[in-house]
Amino acid sequence: MRSYNLESDFSMIKECQLENKKEGEEKTEPVINKDKTLLISETTFGDQLLVAYQDEASAFTQNIKTGAVVYTLNCSTESARITALAISGEYFAAGYQFKYLKREMPYAVDIFSTSGGAFVRTLRGCDEDNIERLFINNTGSHCLCSSTSHHTWSSDLAVWNMETEEHKHLASHAGVAHIAGLVTLQYVLTSSKGESTLRLWNLSGSIIKPAPKMKQSVGVFDLVAMKDYPRYVVASATDNGPLAVWNVAKGKTSGTAVRIEHGLVDPTDIVVIRNTKAVILGRFSGESSPSQNQLRRSFPEADKGITGSSNIYQSVYIYDLRAKRFERKVPAVYIIPSRAHEFKLLNDDLLMGLSENRNQIYIWSLSTGTIAYRIKPTFQSKSDMTANHLNQEASVHMKKRQYTAKMTPWDRRTESSEKRQKRRELQLEEELKEMEEKRKERENGVEQFILSGDEKVVVASFFSHHLCVFDMEKKDHVQTLENDNSLLHLYVAALTYDGSFLVHTNYDEDDKVSYVTLWDCFEGTVRKRLKNEKDVCAIGISDDAQRVLFGKGNCELRIWEPFKKSSLRKIHGYQGMNFQFGMNKIFILKGGSKAIIYAGDISMWDLDKGVVLAVYTPDTRISAMTVAMDGQLLCFGLKDSLSVVSLRLVDNSRDGMDDMGENIMGEKIESDSSDEE
């Protein structure tokens, strides 16, 4: 961290290294690409600056003149992941999400006193909040943030009274806006991306009005198609509402819930569904925390960070949706908390999740309650990577790059032997530093992972220059995908059904170019890549990797056949197609000949001819979507309704759809008049 004097000569006051020192750790090391980004407050309090690592549950104030840490501020819950910071004359404020709750991801703000750093109170948020930047007005009476929704493309200002804890949303308007400036509640300045205007709001009058009653959301949160029973789809409601089983296959049963389970789970529980089994991870254990001996028996090779006070799931129940009863409670189980979507049921007996430090994949047996096996990256250990090894590797890199130094031919010809030697030493030092940073990246935790359709391959990213490929059958790390010039992410990525090929977007830091890259996951090599493909928002790949389809922000589609020469086709989307990052889905069906795209509307495309076949425009926001019946049905749930809507994707014939699977829920299928004839 560097601080400068802006009043006189812009000289640097202090340069200090920020260290990530967690409670219980003796040694502190600089963090490189470990928590994605560093958060700092918009302003200072005297000489104190509020700093936090994103996704951590604590912040600290640092003196900008001496570099010393003044206060360490721990959030009121260990499951907090800080997303924004703010300072006033009386309070430090830290806005955070709850780390282990994926459903609607509620926010809260913890308030600390500037005199001593003591915790004061927690300001609770609501489901509509989205805290990315936090502000406090000049009097310190109210805390504000811009709450944006990329789903509805609208924004409002979320306001908390820091004394009464009252919370309300004001100044609703179109566009994804952010607060650009705030001094008093009479002058709040906001700006929107893509607009050349600024909005000025006066909140002083509306701040004293009663808070409007927020409409309770009762929509569908997630849809899961049963693998072994293709006629059925399980819909879970928002805020862990009722679970509903829908028969989407035939006649009058289509569009009717054949099972509805009310009050099965608490709002903070996590539910993992596979076929007719629902695994319920109960509330965090509070009073009956496991002892250190119990944790050592359960996790003999686990991370040192696990302590007796850790939040461990100990109440795990298995519910049978078909029999409408609880099968059993899993005995003596200790499951490390993680985000809800990161738990996977590999079969009826194995539950997959991540370790506490997210550097291993744990597989729990639901029969015994113990860890069946664990998979972790098998990189070269610290003790094997000595300084001599680094020097040798760096020397090789330097020899390859020494003639590409940024020097003119004249400077190179007139360079003395001493300067040349000094330049090479500096190059070697830079290479060593770069290699050391990349070596430390191998200690990062899993940022995101993709599970293949056959559940045999996992590809994981670590916010680093590599991806890891894990074979779930061999229970081993089988391949590493590396690129020295690109941070490899899985934000926009797709994996073939058997996990043999991965396609994703990446940015080359040296060439300043965006790519769409196709990897062979088993060989660890780049098979093909497209250059200058920026602003890619969604991507899909066929099961045989012969065809890739991706959508761009300018409402264009690209059809790419990687193993054919000059096979890239560009298609302009229809009016109303709206690609946004993280908001779209692409399903490639029929062996790569058809595709379903959700980009504001739902559209079906013939990829052989490159034309759109049909467009469906919903009258409300779609909240969940899946493909059922072997790609013959598209099922989706709505934000403000518990109903599941299904669209048939076949031609005039039903293609044997009526005979696919069987009815297992005991429902009676009434024949339509057309069937009777």
C-alpha angles and dihedrals in degrees: 000000000000127000125195136198106239096179101070127006102349089244121165112258101189141354117197138163116248110225129200102222113172126192112275095021118117098192125056122205131179112261116234117193090329104122098023098240147007122245122213132174120259092236139021134240105225104305094339124105122191112229134177139165111241114252091024125116097224140056133194138207116231128196107239093207101046101021091229121142108242105181135008112212116201118195118239092250131044090220093067122118110193116229105168142016136203139176134205132169092271107024145045111210128199119186116201147167125230104258100212100042115086096169106099088326101236119219134217138178124224117208123209131184118250089217103072100346093255120163112255110176147319122249108211120217134200138238091271095061124107110176112196100139126021129205136184121201121240095262093050093233100117138033119210140188135171109250109205131185118203088188096063096022091233139117142200138176117259112209131190126191102224094209104040095028090228112161129199142155120235141173100032112194142155123272134045100282135180131199108259098180141359132182106145133000088257093065117041114158121202133179134193130214112253095021127104094206136081127220122220117201131194108205098167094096100042094043091078095049118101114270112260117246110257117227111246112241113235101169136123114279103183140006124206122186114213111244098206096035106045095183093069137073125186116217122196119198128227118275090023092295124163122327113228130192114208128196103213099172116083148019121316093348090072108098094020126110109230094187130030120179116194124192094008096133139024121243092256097047124105120226122200116190132198121164107314095339122098115189111201119201105203131217121301113277111252118167096018098055114168118257123245090253091054091050092049091052091048096042107028092164098029127129120284090238093077110103136169091261095055120121103256127174106234101158107075120163131182116215125193110218091192097052092034094227142097111264099197148316114254107243124234096348126161113189121185110235118246137155113301097244091053093068113089132182106221091186135336091291109034126074120193124207143137132271121251093263090040092234097114139044113234123203113197123199110227090201098059100019092231133110108276093195142328133221124205135169112274100214125155108282126241093253092055094051100071128176090256091057091050091048092051094048092045091050090055091050091047093053090053093048104034093095092052095064115134096258133124117242089249093053090048094051093047095043113123122228091249093053090045091053091047091049091051091049090052090049090050091049091051091048091050091049092049093048091048091052092050090047090055089051087070088068092060121115125244110282098183138344140195124214117209120240093252089049093234102108132049123192113195133189125208104189087261142098094281143058125208126221116207125193108215093197095050089038091222146109101256106173144012122211109207137183118173093200102045138059102230115222136171097213091112105024143121133200128205118247093259094039095241096124133037126193121190144143124262139170123227108223095199100045094033090226133133119227140190103216131195115205130194098223096198096047095037093226137122108250099183140344139188120225128220095017103144132164094034108168104176137013139187136184133200120243092255094043090237093122133037124188124191136170127218134209093253089065094257129136127214121203109197128183100192098194095053126075119250091358100142112120124189120210127184113225125232125264109281097032106130121187115193128173112267094000103088139073133201124197118187112203142171094044092306098311097104134038137191116210127190109199106141088308129042111245134179119214136195102220094190092060096027095230135124113247102188141356127206118194114197119213092220137033119287112227104179137017139182141162118242140178095042093304096314097107132046111204124190138171129218130231097234100034137059091216123110117221121205128198120198111228100188129096126254092300120072091226094222091304093139091059096047113112126335139265109260103166096075095249121149118235113216115207119239120235090253090054092051092053 
